[in-house]
Amino acid sequence: MDVFPSAERFLTRYERRRDVDILLLDVEMGAMDGVALAKAVRKAGGTMQIVFVTGYSDYIAEGYDVESLNYLMKPVDAAKLFDVLDKAVARMRRDSRCLDLQCAEGLMRIPLADIRYLDVRRNYVTVHADRDYTVKRPLGEFEAELGDGFCQVGRAMIVNLRRIRCVGRSSVQLTDGTTPPLPRGAYEPLNRAIIDQT
């Protein structure tokens, strides 16, 4: 485990070596706070698990923007810390899995963590990830392959729960700013799925 005295010092090291799996961040730091550091890491493409440690609950909403795993309130309870670290390891294992798609250009391997959502039009499913991949397959076939962390919404969409920023009555806002529409009756089940995964 490496300890850094400031956000700036961590970023300097991160530019050279990106071998970080879990990042424990205090929210209140020096010139750059923990939320700003997390945003900089995500902007640079960092996919590590982020856990905030703080004495303030005011910042919890901002954690959704950087897909943080959890918030630990000070003073940190050891049992809670180990529980969160176990969850981080389980999520890392899940995120290392890929979805294999047979596309026109050949077999494409898409990391599950990169998938925002899938939607269906006619007989074609589009997987929205680093780019859009469209294949002729029933949407139902994907649910078992994707597993935990994804939720089927109505008959026409599966969404990555970790990519959700907020859920409205008629649409869901994802962390990249896209807002796919929600079918009628999807609001409550989707909120329940988000709560169940935490």
Secondary structure as the mmCIF struct_conf table of DSSP 4:
data_model
#
loop_
_struct_conf.conf_type_id
_struct_conf.id
_struct_conf.beg_label_comp_id
_struct_conf.beg_label_asym_id
_struct_conf.beg_label_seq_id
_struct_conf.end_label_comp_id
_struct_conf.end_label_asym_id
_struct_conf.end_label_seq_id
BEND BEND1 PRO A 5 SER A 6
HELX_RH_AL_P HELX_RH_AL_P1 ALA A 7 ARG A 16
BEND BEND2 ASP A 21 ASP A 21
STRN STRN1 ILE A 22 ASP A 26
BEND BEND3 VAL A 27 GLU A 28
BEND BEND4 GLY A 30 MET A 32
HELX_RH_AL_P HELX_RH_AL_P2 GLY A 34 LYS A 43
TURN_TY1_P TURN_TY1_P1 ALA A 44 GLY A 45
STRN STRN2 GLN A 49 THR A 54
BEND BEND5 GLY A 55 GLY A 55
BEND BEND6 SER A 57 SER A 57
TURN_TY1_P TURN_TY1_P2 ASP A 58 TYR A 59
HELX_RH_AL_P HELX_RH_AL_P3 ILE A 60 GLY A 63
HELX_RH_3T_P HELX_RH_3T_P1 TYR A 64 VAL A 66
TURN_TY1_P TURN_TY1_P3 GLU A 67 GLU A 67
STRN STRN3 ASN A 70 MET A 73
BEND BEND7 LYS A 74 PRO A 75
HELX_LH_PP_P HELX_LH_PP_P1 VAL A 76 ASP A 77
HELX_RH_AL_P HELX_RH_AL_P4 ALA A 78 ASP A 95
TURN_TY1_P TURN_TY1_P4 SER A 96 SER A 96
STRN STRN4 CYS A 98 CYS A 103
TURN_TY1_P TURN_TY1_P5 ALA A 104 GLU A 105
STRN STRN5 GLY A 106 PRO A 111
HELX_RH_3T_P HELX_RH_3T_P2 LEU A 112 ASP A 114
STRN STRN6 TYR A 117 ARG A 121
TURN_TY1_P TURN_TY1_P6 ARG A 122 ASN A 123
STRN STRN7 TYR A 124 HIS A 128
BEND BEND8 ALA A 129 ARG A 131
STRN STRN8 ASP A 132 VAL A 135
BEND BEND9 ARG A 137 ARG A 137
TURN_TY1_P TURN_TY1_P7 LEU A 139 LEU A 139
HELX_RH_AL_P HELX_RH_AL_P5 GLY A 140 LEU A 146
TURN_TY1_P TURN_TY1_P8 ASP A 148 GLY A 149
STRN STRN9 PHE A 150 VAL A 153
TURN_TY1_P TURN_TY1_P9 GLY A 154 ALA A 156
STRN STRN10 MET A 157 ASN A 160
HELX_RH_3T_P HELX_RH_3T_P3 LEU A 161 ARG A 163
STRN STRN11 ILE A 164 VAL A 167
BEND BEND10 ARG A 169 SER A 170
STRN STRN12 SER A 171 SER A 171
STRN STRN13 VAL A 172 LEU A 174
TURN_TY1_P TURN_TY1_P10 THR A 175 ASP A 176
BEND BEND11 GLY A 177 GLY A 177
HELX_LH_PP_P HELX_LH_PP_P2 PRO A 180 PRO A 180
STRN STRN14 PRO A 181 PRO A 181
HELX_LH_PP_P HELX_LH_PP_P3 LEU A 182 PRO A 183
TURN_TY1_P TURN_TY1_P11 ARG A 184 GLY A 185
HELX_RH_AL_P HELX_RH_AL_P6 TYR A 187 GLN A 197
#
